Amino acid sequence: MKRLLTLTALMASFSSASAAVLADNLPAGALMTLQTNGAGPTFDRLLGLVKSVSKDPELTDMAGSLGGLFKGSIGNEATLGLFSVGTVAGGFTPALLAVTRADVPSSGFFRTLIPKKPGAKVGKYTFVRKDDLFVGMGGGLVYLSSDKGLLMSYLGRLGGNAAPRLNASAAYTVPSRAVGEQELGLYFNFSATAKVIRGQLGKLLLPRLLSPVVDALDTLGSYAAGFSTTDAGLSAQSAHLPNAAGKDKPLYAILTHTADFAVQSVIPASAEAVAATACANETAPYLGRWLTRFDLFDPTGFLTDSQLAANLEQSARYLGDECATVTLAGGSRAGFNQSNPSAGLDYAVTYQSVTDMDAARAHLPAYVSSLNEAIQGVATTLGTLGSKIDGLGGKAAGKSRGSAAAVQSTQAQLDMFRKQVAAIKVVYGFRGGYLVMANSQKALDQAMNENVPALADDTDFQAADLNFAGVAGWSYGKAGAKVTGAQLAPAFKSLEGLGIGASLSNLLADLFNRYGGMSSQSTVENGVILQKSAVQYDWQ
């Protein structure tokens, strides 16, 4: 229990991509890091939010105590990293390293969690072993690691030892500097992770079988992201550096593709959320090849029955590079409809530009028909499986009530899923040079209505000042219709007996209604995919 408390207290929220002293001295070989730097304002806003929405004095007091502890440590500066370290056998294994800069009150709390016994020392930094961890305090820092050598190497760097550091690696510095200084953030090195996985697969004699997966992971390169809260909500930035030397060349081309966008001229202005991306011509065939690899592992037969891979490859002959996923007005509220879990289908549509309308009209009828037949085939398979489970329920009833109840619960969930699948019907239409697809006729009818204002003409959308020429993508969202606790109550019906269902639904409704919209822009500069986002949220 004490070990769990140590982990919880030290690592619950480590996160920033900007570099203070702690991050500057991280050893090379990081697979991922979470960092914080000057995150006090974020903790203040979160604490203020808890006080604003909570009606429970005890919860408020507890949040205040934890907030003070975290603000005095993680809120100052902290880093949590997962590193690849060498093993005796010559391979690599992941190891954890965490460190935070704590003020005097927080240091007093952490000191009570560290055993008082002889340990080791690196310069002015001491540490001891606690179960499977090495923990210690020194120089105003609190630190722990799952690997003794990793902890000693980091403490040595803090003391000024010359050794390879993470910030000397372009995979880290390029995306991290592009993100800039943020209160909270992360860094992930896909290429380094691929190297570790490839080594492990080599030991299992499986390098060729899974090499496409590892090659794709390697090509993803590295990624950094961070965000800071503001009085108006929060701002976020990310930078993705794909590996140009990776073997998965089609994936690299897909990731770095850009396009000119005009899809906003056919999307209804009332849409609640839009995510537009530049989808390279290679995207559909690339996805088709991956589906072919997993075809034999599909228990429902959907991939084979729909001939999805072949149809995706053929669709690349007439589809362009503008793609958009849209949630129509009312979509966010529909997500809370517990009586009809499929309600969200009536508000989701996709758009993609068409470069050859004749080819599209010739291919899509058979393509969509095969999709719908395969979807109903999946529903039939689920129904057959449900019948078999029903038979098991009869046998289980003779053994114990608990077993019978478990079988009945599984059957009920499976039947609900079957109904959701059966409710899907892929439909499509063409509007303004774009293919519009949906999973319900209601959604398609809304998207095809030309008698409503277009998003491009909406003043709030124009105020977002997004760029649509030669970019990787953009996103835009507005606050949906307000929800009430009564509308969310069915989702917490099982908690009514505990007396917290109503209060929890009211709390979540309050949190949801504070969202005021967002905008995001993605660009590609010198091989780096940059994204800047702004979210409006009422913290008060």
C-alpha positions in Angstrom: 0.0 0.0 0.0 2.8 2.4 0.9 4.6 1.6 -2.4 1.4 2.3 -4.3 1.0 5.7 -2.5 4.6 6.5 -3.4 3.9 5.8 -7.1 0.6 7.7 -7.0 2.0 10.8 -5.3 5.1 11.0 -7.5 3.8 10.0 -10.9 0.1 10.8 -11.1 0.5 13.8 -13.4 4.0 14.2 -14.7 4.0 16.1 -18.0 5.8 19.5 -20.8 7.8 19.5 -23.8 9.8 22.6 -22.8 13.1 22.1 -21.1 14.0 23.1 -17.7 17.0 21.7 -15.8 15.4 18.4 -15.1 14.5 17.7 -18.7 17.8 19.0 -19.9 19.6 16.3 -18.1 17.6 13.3 -19.2 19.7 10.5 -20.5 19.6 9.5 -24.2 17.4 6.6 -25.1 14.0 7.9 -24.0 11.0 6.1 -25.5 8.7 8.6 -24.1 8.5 11.4 -21.5 5.9 13.4 -19.7 6.9 16.7 -18.3 5.6 19.7 -16.4 7.1 23.2 -16.1 5.4 26.0 -14.3 2.1 24.3 -14.3 0.8 26.0 -11.2 -1.8 28.0 -13.1 -3.3 24.7 -14.4 -3.6 23.3 -11.0 -5.2 26.5 -9.7 -7.8 26.4 -12.5 -8.5 22.7 -12.0 -9.0 23.3 -8.3 -11.2 26.3 -9.0 -13.2 24.1 -11.3 -13.7 21.4 -8.6 -14.8 24.1 -6.1 -17.2 25.5 -8.7 -19.0 22.3 -9.6 -18.8 20.3 -6.4 -21.4 20.7 -3.7 -19.5 18.4 -1.3 -17.4 20.2 1.3 -15.3 17.1 2.0 -14.5 16.7 -1.7 -13.5 20.3 -2.0 -11.3 20.1 1.1 -9.6 17.0 -0.2 -9.1 18.5 -3.6 -7.5 21.6 -2.0 -5.1 19.5 0.0 -4.0 17.4 -3.0 -3.9 20.5 -5.2 -1.5 22.1 -2.8 0.7 19.0 -2.7 0.9 18.7 -6.5 1.3 22.4 -7.1 4.2 22.4 -4.8 5.9 19.6 -6.7 4.6 18.6 -10.1 3.3 22.1 -10.5 6.9 23.5 -10.2 8.7 21.1 -12.5 8.7 17.4 -13.1 9.5 14.7 -15.6 8.6 11.1 -16.0 10.3 9.0 -18.6 10.3 5.5 -20.0 13.8 4.6 -21.2 15.4 1.7 -23.0 18.3 0.3 -21.0 20.7 -2.4 -21.9 20.4 -5.9 -20.4 23.0 -8.5 -19.4 21.9 -10.6 -22.4 22.7 -7.8 -24.8 19.2 -6.6 -25.5 17.1 -3.7 -24.3 14.3 -3.4 -21.7 12.1 -0.5 -20.7 12.8 1.3 -17.4 11.1 4.1 -15.5 12.6 7.3 -14.3 10.7 10.1 -12.5 11.8 13.3 -10.8 10.1 16.4 -9.4 11.3 19.6 -7.9 9.4 20.0 -4.6 8.9 22.9 -2.2 9.4 22.6 1.5 5.8 21.5 2.4 5.7 18.9 -0.4 9.2 17.7 0.5 8.0 17.0 4.0 5.2 14.8 2.7 7.5 12.8 0.3 10.1 12.3 3.0 7.6 10.3 5.0 7.3 7.8 2.1 11.0 7.1 1.8 12.5 4.4 4.1 15.0 5.6 6.6 17.8 3.2 6.0 21.4 3.2 4.5 21.5 3.6 0.7 23.7 4.8 -2.1 24.9 8.3 -3.1 25.7 10.0 -6.3 27.2 13.4 -5.5 24.8 15.2 -3.2 21.9 12.9 -4.2 21.1 9.9 -2.1 18.7 7.0 -2.7 17.5 3.7 -1.2 15.7 0.6 -2.5 12.0 0.4 -1.8 10.5 -2.9 -3.0 11.2 -2.8 -6.8 12.0 0.9 -7.0 15.0 3.1 -6.1 13.8 6.3 -4.5 15.4 9.3 -2.9 15.6 13.0 -2.2 18.4 15.5 -2.5 19.1 19.1 -3.8 15.4 19.9 -3.5 14.4 17.0 -5.8 12.4 13.9 -5.3 13.2 11.0 -7.6 12.6 7.3 -8.3 13.5 4.7 -10.9 12.8 1.1 -11.6 16.5 0.7 -12.7 19.4 1.5 -10.4 21.8 2.2 -13.3 19.4 4.6 -15.0 18.8 6.6 -11.8 22.5 6.8 -11.1 23.2 8.0 -14.7 20.6 10.7 -14.4 21.8 11.9 -11.0 25.4 11.9 -12.3 24.2 14.2 -15.2 22.5 16.5 -12.7 25.9 16.7 -10.9 27.6 17.8 -14.2 28.9 14.5 -15.5 29.5 14.5 -19.3 27.3 11.8 -20.8 24.9 11.5 -23.8 21.8 13.5 -23.1 18.3 13.4 -24.7 18.5 17.0 -25.7 21.4 16.3 -28.0 19.1 14.2 -30.2 17.4 15.7 -33.2 14.5 13.3 -32.7 13.8 15.1 -29.4 14.9 18.7 -30.0 13.3 19.3 -33.4 9.7 18.6 -32.3 10.2 19.8 -28.7 11.5 23.2 -29.8 8.7 23.5 -32.3 6.2 23.0 -29.6 7.9 25.6 -27.4 7.5 26.1 -23.6 4.3 24.6 -22.3 2.9 23.9 -18.8 2.2 20.2 -19.6 3.2 18.0 -22.4 4.7 14.8 -23.7 7.3 13.4 -26.1 7.2 10.0 -27.8 9.9 8.4 -29.9 8.3 5.8 -32.2 11.5 5.0 -33.9 13.3 4.1 -30.7 10.4 2.0 -29.6 10.5 0.2 -33.0 14.2 -0.6 -32.4 13.4 -2.2 -29.0 10.5 -4.2 -30.5 12.6 -5.3 -33.4 15.3 -6.6 -31.1 12.8 -8.6 -29.0 11.1 -10.0 -32.2 14.6 -11.1 -33.3 14.9 -13.2 -30.2 11.6 -14.8 -30.9 12.5 -15.6 -34.5 9.6 -13.5 -35.7 11.3 -10.5 -37.4 9.9 -11.1 -40.9 6.3 -11.9 -39.9 5.8 -8.6 -38.0 8.3 -6.4 -39.8 5.6 -4.3 -41.6 4.2 -3.3 -38.2 7.7 -2.4 -36.9 8.6 -0.6 -40.1 5.4 1.5 -39.9 6.2 2.4 -36.2 9.8 3.3 -37.2 8.5 5.6 -40.0 6.3 7.5 -37.5 9.5 9.0 -36.1 9.0 11.2 -33.0 6.3 13.4 -31.6 6.0 16.2 -29.0 3.0 18.0 -27.7 2.1 20.4 -24.9 -0.6 22.6 -23.7 -1.1 25.5 -21.3 -4.4 26.6 -19.7 -5.6 30.2 -20.1 -8.4 32.2 -18.7 -10.4 31.5 -21.9 -9.7 27.7 -21.9 -6.4 26.2 -23.1 -3.9 26.4 -26.0 -2.1 23.4 -27.3 0.7 22.7 -29.8 2.2 19.6 -31.3 5.0 18.7 -33.6 5.3 15.4 -35.4 8.7 14.5 -37.1 8.2 11.5 -39.3 11.3 9.4 -40.1 12.2 10.2 -43.7 14.6 7.3 -43.6 11.9 4.8 -42.5 11.1 1.9 -44.8 7.4 2.6 -45.0 7.6 5.2 -47.7 3.8 5.3 -48.5 3.1 6.1 -44.8 5.6 8.9 -44.9 4.0 10.4 -48.0 0.5 10.1 -46.3 1.7 11.8 -43.1 3.3 14.8 -44.9 0.7 15.3 -47.6 -1.0 18.8 -47.9 -4.0 20.0 -49.8 -6.0 23.1 -50.7 -9.4 22.9 -49.0 -12.9 24.1 -50.2 -15.0 21.5 -48.4 -16.1 24.1 -45.9 -18.3 25.5 -48.7 -20.6 22.4 -48.7 -20.6 21.6 -44.9 -23.7 23.0 -43.1 -22.9 26.0 -40.9 -24.8 24.4 -38.0 -22.3 21.5 -37.8 -21.0 21.0 -34.3 -17.6 19.6 -35.2 -15.4 19.3 -38.3 -12.1 17.6 -38.7 -10.6 18.1 -42.2 -7.4 16.3 -43.3 -5.3 16.2 -46.4 -5.7 12.5 -47.5 -3.1 11.5 -50.0 -4.2 9.4 -53.0 -2.2 6.5 -51.5 -4.2 6.5 -48.3 -7.0 4.1 -49.5 -4.7 1.5 -51.1 -2.4 1.7 -48.1 -5.3 0.9 -45.8 -6.4 -1.8 -48.1 -3.0 -3.6 -47.9 -3.2 -3.5 -44.1 -6.7 -5.0 -44.2 -5.5 -7.8 -46.4 -2.9 -8.7 -43.9 -5.6 -9.1 -41.2 -8.2 -10.6 -43.4 -7.6 -14.2 -42.2 -8.0 -13.1 -38.5 -11.5 -11.6 -39.0 -13.9 -13.9 -37.2 -17.0 -12.2 -38.8 -15.9 -12.5 -42.4 -16.6 -8.8 -42.9 -13.4 -8.0 -44.7 -13.8 -10.9 -47.1 -17.5 -10.5 -47.8 -17.2 -6.7 -48.4 -14.1 -7.0 -50.5 -13.2 -3.8 -48.7 -9.5 -3.9 -49.6 -10.1 -4.2 -53.3 -12.8 -1.5 -53.2 -10.6 0.9 -51.3 -7.9 0.4 -53.9 -10.4 1.1 -56.8 -11.8 4.2 -55.0 -8.3 5.8 -55.2 -8.9 6.2 -58.9 -11.6 8.8 -58.5 -11.3 10.3 -54.9 -9.3 13.5 -54.2 -7.2 14.6 -51.3 -9.8 16.6 -49.2 -11.3 14.5 -46.4 -13.6 15.7 -43.6 -15.4 14.0 -40.8 -18.4 16.0 -39.5 -20.7 15.9 -36.5 -24.0 17.6 -37.5 -26.0 19.7 -35.1 -27.4 17.7 -32.3 -24.7 15.1 -32.4 -23.2 15.8 -29.0 -26.5 15.5 -27.3 -27.3 12.3 -29.2 -24.2 10.7 -27.6 -26.0 10.8 -24.3 -29.1 9.0 -25.5 -29.0 5.7 -23.5 -32.3 4.5 -24.9 -30.9 4.5 -28.4 -27.2 3.9 -28.5 -27.3 4.1 -32.3 -28.6 7.7 -32.3 -25.2 9.1 -33.0 -25.3 7.6 -36.5 -28.0 10.2 -37.5 -25.4 13.0 -37.0 -22.2 11.7 -38.5 -21.1 12.2 -42.1 -17.9 12.2 -44.1 -16.9 14.3 -47.1 -14.2 13.5 -49.7 -13.4 15.4 -52.9 -14.1 13.6 -56.2 -11.7 13.9 -59.2 -13.5 11.6 -61.6 -17.3 11.8 -61.1 -18.1 9.2 -63.8 -15.8 6.6 -62.3 -17.3 7.3 -58.8 -20.9 6.9 -60.1 -19.9 3.6 -61.8 -18.2 2.0 -58.8 -20.0 3.2 -55.7 -23.3 1.3 -56.1 -21.7 -2.1 -56.0 -19.1 -0.9 -53.4 -21.8 0.3 -51.0 -24.1 -2.7 -51.6 -21.3 -5.1 -50.7 -20.6 -3.1 -47.5 -24.2 -3.2 -46.4 -24.5 -6.9 -47.1 -21.3 -7.6 -45.2 -22.5 -5.4 -42.2 -25.8 -7.4 -42.0 -23.7 -10.6 -42.2 -21.9 -9.4 -39.1 -25.2 -8.8 -37.3 -26.3 -12.3 -38.3 -23.1 -13.8 -36.9 -23.6 -11.9 -33.7 -27.1 -13.2 -33.4 -25.9 -16.7 -33.9 -23.3 -16.2 -31.2 -26.0 -14.8 -28.9 -28.1 -17.9 -29.4 -25.2 -20.1 -28.4 -24.6 -18.0 -25.3 -28.3 -18.3 -24.4 -27.8 -22.1 -24.5 -24.9 -21.7 -22.1 -27.1 -19.7 -19.8 -29.6 -22.6 -19.5 -26.8 -24.9 -18.5 -25.2 -22.3 -16.1 -28.6 -21.8 -14.3 -28.4 -25.4 -13.1 -25.0 -24.7 -11.5 -25.2 -21.3 -9.9 -27.2 -18.1 -10.0 -24.0 -16.1 -10.4 -22.9 -18.0 -13.5 -26.4 -17.7 -15.0 -26.5 -13.9 -14.3 -23.0 -13.4 -15.9 -24.1 -15.3 -19.0 -27.3 -13.3 -19.2 -25.4 -10.0 -18.9 -23.0 -11.0 -21.6 -25.9 -12.0 -23.9 -27.7 -8.7 -23.3 -24.6 -6.7 -24.1 -24.0 -8.7 -27.2 -27.6 -8.3 -28.3 -27.4 -4.6 -27.9 -24.2 -4.5 -30.0 -26.0 -6.7 -32.7 -28.8 -4.2 -32.9 -26.3 -1.3 -33.2 -24.6 -3.1 -36.1 -27.9 -4.0 -37.7 -28.9 -0.3 -37.6 -26.0 0.7 -39.8 -26.8 1.3 -43.5 -24.2 3.0 -45.6 -25.7 5.6 -47.9 -24.1 8.2 -50.1 -24.7 11.2 -52.4 -22.8 13.8 -54.3 -22.8 17.5 -53.5 -20.6 20.3 -55.0 -17.9 17.9 -56.3 -17.7 15.9 -53.0 -18.7 12.4 -52.1 -20.9 12.5 -48.9 -21.2 9.3 -47.0 -23.2 8.4 -43.8 -24.4 5.5 -41.9 -28.1 6.6 -41.8 -30.4 8.3 -44.3 -31.3 11.0 -41.8 -27.7 12.1 -41.5 -27.2 12.1 -45.3 -30.4 14.2 -45.8 -29.1 16.8 -43.4 -25.7 17.0 -45.2 -27.3 17.1 -48.7 -29.6 20.0 -47.8 -28.5 22.9 -50.0 -31.1 25.3 -48.5 -29.0 26.0 -45.4 -26.0 28.3 -44.9 -22.5 26.9 -45.5 -19.8 26.8 -42.9 -17.6 28.9 -45.0 -20.1 31.8 -44.7 -20.5 31.5 -40.9 -19.0 34.6 -39.1 -17.8 32.6 -36.1 -16.0 30.2 -38.4 -14.4 33.1 -40.3 -13.3 34.6 -37.0 -11.2 31.5 -36.4 -8.9 32.7 -39.2 -8.0 29.3 -40.5 -5.7 28.8 -43.5 -7.1 26.5 -46.2 -4.3 26.6 -48.8 -1.5 24.0 -48.8 -2.1 22.7 -45.3 -2.2 19.3 -43.7 -5.6 19.9 -42.2 -7.8 21.9 -39.8 -10.5 21.4 -37.2 -13.4 23.5 -36.0 -16.0 23.0 -33.3 -18.7 24.9 -31.6 -20.5 24.4 -28.3 -23.4 21.9 -28.7 -26.9 22.3 -27.3 -26.8 22.5 -23.5 -27.6 19.3 -21.7 -29.2 18.8 -18.3 -28.6 16.4 -15.5 -31.9 14.7 -16.2 -30.8 14.0 -19.8 -27.7 12.2 -18.5 -29.4 10.5 -15.6 -30.2 7.2 -17.5 -26.5 6.6 -18.0 -26.1 6.4 -14.2 -29.2 4.5 -13.4 -27.2 1.7 -11.8 -25.8 4.2 -9.2 -29.2 5.4 -8.0 -29.1 2.9 -5.2 -25.9 4.5 -3.9 -27.6 7.9 -3.9 -25.0 9.5 -6.2 -26.6 9.0 -9.7 -28.3 12.4 -9.7 -25.4 14.4 -8.4 -23.0 12.8 -10.8 -25.2 13.4 -13.8 -25.6 17.1 -12.8 -21.9 17.5 -12.3 -21.1 16.0 -15.8 -23.7 18.2 -17.4 -22.1 21.2 -15.8 -18.7 20.2 -17.0 -20.0 19.6 -20.5 -21.9 22.9 -20.8 -18.7 24.8 -20.0 -17.2 23.9 -23.4 -17.3 26.8 -25.8 -15.8 25.5 -29.0 -12.3 25.0 -30.6 -10.2 25.5 -33.7 -7.0 23.8 -34.9 -4.6 24.2 -37.8 -2.1 21.7 -39.1 0.7 22.5 -41.4 3.9 20.9 -42.8 7.2 22.8 -42.6 10.5 21.2 -43.4 9.2 17.7 -42.9 7.6 18.6 -39.5 3.8 18.4 -39.0 2.8 21.3 -36.8 -0.5 21.7 -35.1 -1.8 24.6 -33.1 -5.1 24.4 -31.3 -7.2 26.7 -29.1 -10.1 25.4 -26.9 -12.6 27.6 -25.2 -13.6 26.5 -21.7 -15.2 28.3 -18.8 -13.1 27.4 -15.7 -15.0 29.7 -13.3 
